[in-house]
Amino acid sequence: MLGFAQIFASRLVKAAAILIAIVVMNFFLVHAAPGDPAMVMAGEAGAADEKFVAQLREQFGLDRPILEQLGTYVGKVVQGDLGFSYRQQRPVWDILAERLPATLVLTLTAFLLALALGVALGTLAAVTVGTWADSAITVVALLAYATPIYWIGLMLSLLFSIQLGWLPAFGYETVGAGYTGLAHVADVAKHLILPVITLALFYMASYARLTRASMLEVRGLDFIKTAKAKGLSQGRIVTRHVLRNAILPVITVAGIQAGQLVGGSILIETVFAWPGIGRLAFEAVLQRDYQVLLGIFLVTSIMVILFNILTDILYGLVDPRIQVSQ
């Protein structure tokens, strides 16, 4: 078997090739969308005459052939340059560096909460199958899975912010408060509660249902019957044998969804005015800011690939019988 370092290096080479293909595909998709960024910028400047629009196209290279623009863009990406925002007049890296931490805090917190609650509830439902607890968990999971997340966000905001006044309705922090240290952390955490719960509910329902189904399937296998015949306790059988073998499908789905969470938080960030890259993507679409859109697509693609590599590594840690191949 190849060493772990060699396998990891092989995966990185494949990931680099995939990223180049994604960069090219995203470039053509974004430029195929209707709308002209030069017209948008000219309209915002209050001068939409043809001469001014032509100057803008020349200034930002929009008048060059599409293949020449592609070559220029790919060359810059390879060098680590994501370009310059037409709309904000700033490097794309600087814009993403400001917005990405807020999105990572939101999505990773929601992901960990959804995974922990989903596995715990799914395990409880499988252990108590056929009882009222199983039925209650199944109904709650089904409702959370079927209800649009933006509606849940709005309802939670109306209840806990407008009616009860317990939590802030929007934003990343209290504007003008000037908190520092632990006070700032507590303020951000308070603003984080509603968007995290809203985003986590849907994924929690998926993990709960998948954990329950997988555990019920594993519970009927022969090695579980052997463990019971040996006199092992119910808790040990559930945690060391049933859950450990049933968790692999959950890891597979969670690994796929972890990367998608970053790009899938657009609705949540819009509803709660969360200053992340999801909301930035929405603003970039409206402004036809191609470079920012391409930068967001590239960052989210990198995260999806990284999470898939981490999922493969986690397979081997959970079940040593699985060998990670190239």
C-alpha positions in Angstrom: 0.0 0.0 0.0 1.3 3.4 -0.9 2.2 5.7 1.9 -0.2 8.4 3.2 2.0 11.2 1.9 2.1 9.8 -1.6 -1.6 9.2 -1.7 -2.3 12.8 -0.4 0.1 14.2 -3.0 -1.7 12.3 -5.8 -5.0 13.7 -4.6 -3.7 17.2 -4.7 -2.5 16.8 -8.3 -5.9 15.6 -9.3 -7.5 18.4 -7.4 -5.3 20.9 -9.2 -6.4 19.5 -12.6 -10.1 19.6 -11.5 -9.7 23.2 -10.3 -8.4 24.3 -13.7 -11.3 22.7 -15.4 -13.7 24.4 -13.0 -12.1 27.8 -13.6 -12.5 27.4 -17.4 -16.1 26.2 -17.0 -17.1 28.9 -14.6 -15.6 31.6 -16.8 -17.7 30.6 -19.8 -20.8 30.2 -17.6 -20.5 33.6 -16.1 -19.8 35.3 -19.4 -22.7 33.5 -21.0 -25.1 35.1 -18.6 -27.1 38.1 -19.9 -26.1 41.6 -19.0 -23.1 43.8 -19.6 -21.0 45.0 -16.6 -19.8 48.0 -18.6 -23.5 49.1 -19.0 -24.1 48.6 -15.3 -21.1 50.7 -14.3 -22.0 53.4 -16.8 -25.5 53.5 -15.5 -24.3 53.9 -12.0 -22.0 56.7 -13.1 -24.9 58.5 -14.7 -23.3 58.5 -18.2 -24.5 55.6 -20.4 -23.4 57.1 -23.8 -21.6 54.7 -26.2 -18.2 56.4 -25.9 -18.1 56.1 -22.2 -19.2 52.4 -22.3 -16.5 51.7 -24.9 -13.9 53.3 -22.6 -15.1 51.1 -19.7 -14.9 48.0 -21.9 -11.4 48.9 -23.0 -10.3 49.7 -19.4 -11.3 46.4 -18.0 -10.4 44.3 -21.1 -14.0 43.5 -21.9 -13.5 44.4 -25.5 -11.0 41.6 -26.1 -11.9 38.3 -27.7 -13.4 35.8 -25.2 -10.5 33.3 -25.5 -8.0 36.1 -24.9 -9.9 37.1 -21.7 -9.9 33.4 -20.7 -6.2 33.1 -21.2 -5.5 36.2 -19.2 -7.8 35.1 -16.4 -6.4 31.6 -16.1 -2.9 32.9 -16.1 -3.6 35.2 -13.2 -5.4 32.5 -11.2 -2.4 30.2 -11.6 -0.3 33.0 -10.1 -2.8 33.5 -7.2 -4.4 36.7 -8.6 -8.2 36.6 -8.7 -8.5 39.9 -10.5 -10.0 43.3 -9.8 -13.6 44.1 -9.0 -15.1 46.4 -11.5 -17.8 47.6 -9.1 -15.9 48.0 -5.9 -12.6 49.0 -7.4 -10.6 46.7 -5.2 -8.7 43.4 -5.6 -11.0 40.4 -5.4 -8.8 38.7 -2.8 -9.3 41.7 -0.4 -13.0 41.5 -0.8 -13.1 37.7 -0.2 -10.8 38.0 2.8 -13.3 40.4 4.4 -16.3 38.2 3.8 -15.1 34.7 4.0 -14.5 34.5 7.8 -18.1 35.4 8.5 -19.3 32.7 6.2 -16.9 30.1 7.7 -18.1 30.9 11.2 -21.7 30.6 10.1 -21.5 27.4 8.0 -19.0 25.5 10.1 -21.0 26.1 13.3 -24.2 25.1 11.6 -22.5 22.0 10.1 -21.1 20.8 13.4 -24.4 21.5 15.2 -26.4 19.7 12.5 -24.1 16.7 12.4 -24.0 16.3 16.2 -27.8 16.7 16.6 -28.6 14.6 13.6 -26.5 11.6 14.6 -27.7 11.8 18.2 -31.4 12.0 17.2 -31.0 9.3 14.6 -29.3 7.0 17.1 -32.1 7.6 19.6 -34.7 6.9 17.0 -33.0 3.7 16.0 -32.6 2.5 19.5 -36.3 3.3 20.4 -37.7 2.2 17.1 -41.5 1.8 17.2 -42.0 4.0 20.2 -43.3 7.5 20.6 -39.8 8.9 20.7 -39.0 7.4 17.4 -42.2 8.8 15.9 -41.6 12.3 17.3 -38.0 12.4 16.0 -39.2 11.2 12.5 -42.0 13.8 12.4 -39.7 16.6 13.5 -37.0 15.6 11.0 -39.6 15.4 8.2 -41.0 18.8 8.9 -37.5 20.4 9.1 -36.5 18.7 5.9 -39.6 19.8 4.0 -39.9 23.4 5.2 -38.1 26.1 3.2 -35.2 27.4 5.2 -35.9 31.0 4.4 -39.4 30.7 5.8 -37.9 29.1 9.0 -35.5 32.0 9.2 -38.2 34.6 8.9 -40.4 32.9 11.5 -37.6 32.5 14.0 -36.7 36.2 13.5 -40.3 37.3 14.0 -40.7 35.2 17.2 -37.3 35.7 18.9 -36.4 39.1 17.7 -39.7 41.0 17.0 -42.1 39.4 19.5 -39.8 38.3 22.4 -36.9 40.6 21.8 -34.4 38.0 23.0 -32.1 37.9 20.0 -30.9 40.4 17.3 -32.8 40.0 14.0 -29.9 40.6 11.6 -26.3 41.5 11.2 -22.9 40.2 12.3 -22.4 42.4 15.3 -24.1 45.4 17.1 -23.4 48.4 14.9 -21.5 51.2 16.8 -21.2 49.2 20.0 -17.4 49.0 19.8 -17.1 45.8 21.7 -13.7 44.2 22.1 -12.3 40.9 23.5 -14.8 38.5 25.1 -17.6 41.1 24.8 -17.2 41.1 21.0 -17.2 37.3 20.9 -20.3 37.2 22.9 -22.0 39.8 20.7 -21.1 37.9 17.5 -22.3 34.6 19.1 -25.6 36.2 20.0 -26.1 37.4 16.4 -25.1 33.9 15.2 -27.8 31.9 17.0 -30.7 32.4 14.7 -28.9 32.0 11.3 -27.1 28.9 12.6 -30.3 27.2 13.9 -32.0 28.0 10.6 -29.2 26.6 8.4 -28.6 23.6 10.7 -32.2 22.4 10.8 -32.4 21.1 7.2 -29.1 19.3 7.4 -29.9 17.9 10.9 -33.0 16.3 9.5 -31.0 14.7 6.7 -28.4 13.2 9.1 -31.1 12.1 11.6 -33.0 10.2 9.0 -29.9 8.7 7.4 -28.4 7.6 10.7 -31.7 5.9 11.8 -32.0 4.0 8.5 -28.4 3.0 8.5 -28.4 1.8 12.1 -31.6 -0.2 11.6 -29.9 -1.9 8.6 -26.7 -2.7 10.6 -28.6 -3.9 13.7 -29.9 -7.0 11.9 -26.5 -8.2 10.7 -24.9 -11.4 12.0 -22.0 -9.7 13.9 -24.4 -7.7 16.0 -26.2 -10.9 17.0 -22.8 -12.4 17.9 -22.0 -9.4 20.1 -25.4 -9.8 21.9 -24.6 -13.5 22.4 -21.3 -12.6 24.0 -23.2 -10.7 26.6 -22.0 -7.2 25.7 -24.0 -4.3 27.1 -26.6 -2.5 25.0 -24.7 0.7 25.1 -21.4 -0.9 24.0 -23.2 -2.7 21.1 -24.8 0.5 20.0 -21.7 2.8 20.1 -18.9 0.4 19.3 -20.6 -1.9 16.8 -23.8 -0.5 15.3 -23.1 3.2 15.2 -19.5 2.8 14.1 -20.5 0.7 11.1 -23.6 2.7 10.3 -21.9 6.1 10.4 -20.0 5.7 7.1 -23.0 6.7 4.9 -23.5 9.8 7.1 -19.9 10.8 6.7 -20.2 10.4 2.9 -23.3 12.7 2.8 -21.8 15.1 5.3 -18.6 15.4 3.4 -20.5 16.4 0.2 -22.7 18.8 2.0 -19.9 20.5 4.0 -18.5 22.1 0.9 -21.9 23.0 -0.4 -22.8 24.8 2.8 -20.5 27.7 1.9 -22.2 28.3 -1.4 -25.7 27.3 -0.1 -25.8 30.0 2.6 -27.0 32.7 0.2 -30.6 32.6 1.4 -29.6 32.6 5.1 -27.1 35.5 4.7 -29.7 37.5 2.7 -32.5 36.9 5.3 -30.3 37.8 8.3 -28.1 40.4 6.5 -25.0 38.3 7.3 -21.9 39.8 5.7 -20.6 36.6 4.1 -19.7 35.5 0.6 -23.2 34.1 0.0 -24.6 37.6 0.2 -21.6 38.9 -1.7 -22.4 36.5 -4.5 -26.0 37.8 -4.6 -24.8 41.4 -4.8 -22.2 40.5 -7.5 -24.9 38.9 -9.7 -27.0 42.0 -9.5 -24.0 44.2 -10.3 -22.6 41.9 -13.1 -19.3 41.9 -11.2 -17.8 39.0 -13.1 -14.4 38.9 -11.3 -16.0 38.7 -7.8 -18.4 35.9 -9.0 -15.5 33.9 -10.4 -13.5 34.4 -7.2 -16.4 33.1 -5.1 -16.9 30.1 -7.4 -13.2 29.3 -7.2 -13.1 29.5 -3.4 -16.2 27.4 -2.9 -14.8 24.8 -5.4 -11.6 24.6 -3.4 -13.5 24.0 -0.2 -15.6 21.3 -1.8 -12.5 19.5 -3.0 -10.8 19.8 0.4 -13.8 18.5 2.2 -13.9 15.5 -0.1 -10.3 14.7 0.6 -10.9 15.0 4.3 -13.9 12.7 4.0 -11.7 10.0 2.4 -9.2 10.4 5.2 -11.9 10.2 7.9 -13.1 6.9 6.4 -9.8 5.3 7.3 -9.9 6.7 10.9 -13.5 5.5 11.5 -13.0 2.1 9.9 -9.3 1.0 9.6 -10.4 -1.8 7.2 -11.0 0.8 4.5 -7.8 1.7 2.6 -7.7 5.1 0.9 -6.4 4.6 -2.6 -5.3 7.0 -5.2 
